[in-house]
Amino acid sequence: MTDFERFSEKINIKFNNLDLLQRAFTHRSYLNENKGPDLKHNERLEFLGDAVLELVTTHYLFNKFPEEKEGVLTAYRSAIVNTTSLLRVAEELKVNDYLLLSKGEAKDVGRARTYIIANVVEAIIGAIYLDQGYDSSAKFIETYFLSITDAVVENSLWQDAKSHFQEKAQEFERTTPIYKTVSETGPDHAKKFKVEVTLKGKTISTGEGISKQEAEQEAAKEALKAKQWA
């Protein structure tokens, strides 16, 4: 039994075309060292899986909360479908054990690797959709993503850290937080950003991420802890 047959058993889906599942785990760098007419990387599957994940989640929330406003549903969706959720699912399924990477990429266990792993989960969804159709991919998403919906709503996890920090800053200090990018490091395909957040000119905290938005969210989370507003 191959690794990908074992993975398909783990998620309880019998693929008609197991090559699709293998492709979901294949990073672009792997093709630089392994040539073959049938080898393809996972970026197109990632693109498709991202759309399927958003559609299934949107459909689910639309039906589950028939009276809720669009803005709130969008916030719910963002809390359920984000990098943190993708990484949680990746860890649960041990995605890292199946990755096909170049030797160089395989040595990198930092933020760039995290980004690759998150993308693989979306590619897996794309592979399921192509091989099994909407219902099967929706079932996978319900199992691994939508199961946290009640916790997200009950614990107000749908309110992102930046919004929460801004509300608290306006409530307690009558000011608006200002975010500033203090550094950008790494190559274009694996940038790392560091952002600081200030109140009335005073630095409260910093945050790092693979995008400015992620770094700002991390800075806001740390600021909430620093101000004991969490």
N, C-alpha and C positions, 0 to 999 in steps of 0.2 A: 504494500500500500504506500502510495506517495504521500509527501507532506500535505499536498493540497487535497487529496482524498480524505486525509485525517481531519483537515480543517473543515471540509464540507460536512463531515459527520458531526463535528463539534457544533456547527450551527444548524444541524438537522435539515440540510438541503442537499439533494442529490442532483448535481449539475449534469445537464446533457452535454455541455461542452466545457470540460474541466480547464481547457486552455484559457478561457475567459477569467477563471478564478486565479490562475497563475499570473495572468497579465495584470490583475489588480494589485499584485504584490511586487510587480517589477518596476523598479525605479529606472529613470532614464539613464543613470550612470552605469547600470548593469550592462546595457547594450554596448557600451564602449569597450568592454572586455569579453563580451560573449556575442559572437555574430551568428546570425541564422535568419533565414527568410521568414520564419514564423514567429520570431521574437518581436514583441511590441511592448512599449512601456505603458504605464497606467494613466497617463494624463487625460486622455479622452474619456476613460471610464470615470475618473475623478470628476470631470466636468458634468457628466451625465448623472452620477450618483448624488452630487451636490443638489442638482435640480429635483431629483426624485425625493431626496430627504426633505427638502423644503416643501414640496407639494404635499407629501403624505402628512407631514406635521401640520401644515396649514389646514388641510381637509379635516384632520382629527380635531384640532382646536375649534374650527368653525362649527362642528357638530356638537362638541362637548360643552361649549359656552355660547349658546344661541343668543344670549342677550348682551354679550360683552362687546365693547367698542373695538374698532379696528386697531387703534393705537395700543390698547392693552393686549390684544391678541398678538400683535407684532412683538411686544415686549416678552410675552410668554414664549413665543417661538424662538426668540433670540436666546433666551435662557436655557431652552431645551436643546437647541441646535447651535452649538458653538464649539470652539476648539477644546474647551474643558470636557465637554460631553464626548467629543470624538476620541479624546485621549483616554477617558474613562472606559469607553467601549473597547478601545484598542488594548488596554491593559487587561480587561476581563477576558478577551479572546486571545491574548498573548500574540498579538499581531507581529510584534518585533521578532518572534522566533521564525517567522516564515518569509521575512523580507528578502528580496533579491536586489543586492546593491553591489556597486563596485567595491574593490578592496579599500579604496580611499574613503568612500562614504561610510563603509561599515565600521571604520575606526572612530568616526565622529559620533559621540553620544550626547552632544549638547543640544541647543535649541533647534539647530537645523534638522537634527534627527527627529525631534519632536514634531516638527512641521511635516516631515515625510510620513511619519506614522499616522498622523491625523488625516492626511490625504489618502492613505491606503484604505481607511475605513470608508470614505466616500466612494473610492474605486470599487470596493467590495459590493456596496449597494448598487452601483452601476452594473456590475457583472451579474448580480442576482436579477436585476430588472431585465437585462437583455436575455438571460438564459431562462428565467422562470416567469417573467411578467410582473405586472403591477401588484397583484394580490400577495405574491410571495415576498416581494421586496417590502411591501407595507407591513406584513407580519414580522419581518426581521426588524424593521424600524420600531414597531410597537413594542417588541420584546426588549430591545436594547436602548431605546431612547425615550419613548413615550411613557414608559413605566414610572418616570420620575416627575410626571406632570403635576400630580397632586402635591408632592413635596415642594415643587417650585412655587406653586400658587400659595400654599398654606404658610410657607416660610418667607414669602416675599422675595424669593431669589430672582424673580423676573425683573426686579428693579436693579438696573446696572449700577455699579459702584460710583461712576461719575455722577449720575443723576442723584444718587443718594447723598453723596458728599456735597454736591451743590446745594441741595435742599437744606442740609444741616448747616452749611456755611452761611447761608442767607438767614437761617433761623437764629443762630447763635452769635454770628459776628457781622451780620448785615453786609456781606461782601460776596463776590463771586470768585471761585478759584481760577487761577491762571496756570495753564500747562505750557511748559517750554521743553523742547527737545534739546538735551545737553550733549548728546553724542550719538553718532551712527558708526557702527563698526561692521567689518565683514564684507565679503563679496556681494555683488548685486543680488545673486540668487539666494543668499542666506544672511540678509542684513539683520543686525541687532540694534535696537533703539533703546536709549535711556532718556527718560522724561522726568522732570521735576514738577511738582505742583506747589504753588505758593498762595498764601492768603495775606493780603495787605503788604506784599513785598517780602514776606518771611517764608522761606522754604519749609514745607511741612513734611514732605517725603519724596522719594523717588521710586520709579518703577522701570522694569525692563521688559522687552517683548520683541517678537519678530515682526511687529508692525507698530506704527505710532499709536494706533488705537488700542492695541493690547498693552503697550507700555503705559498709556494714560490710565487704563483701567487698573493696572497693578499699582500705579502711584496713588490712585484714589482709594483703593483697598487699604494700602498702608497708611494713608492719611486718616482714614476713618478709625483705624486702630490707634494711631498716634494721638488723636484728639479724643479718643474714647467715645466716639459717636456711633460705633458699630451696633 
